Amino acid sequence: MSMTWPPALARAEDDKQTARREIAAHFQASVDAGFAYWRIDDYGHTELHFHSGEVFLLNETGVTRLR
């Protein structure tokens, strides 16, 4: 029987963290380029507002497009 390291569960969590960092970097690049801005809503949630009208809600489990 062949075993891999790190275990699949640990690799899956590492993959999630890597994906979150990459998405955040892309969103921040949009802000830095002047295409969007960050906003904290009344409930303390982080939103990304694009000047073209799209709005995304960022949370622990993913990203939701609001508009």
Number of C-alpha atoms within 10 A of each C-alpha: 2 3 7 6 7 10 9 11 9 11 12 12 11 13 12 14 12 12 12 16 12 12 14 13 12 12 19 17 13 16 17 11 10 11 14 20 17 15 14 11 10 7 6 8 11 15 20 22 21 18 12 8 8 12 19 16 18 15 11 6 8 10 14 12 11 11 10
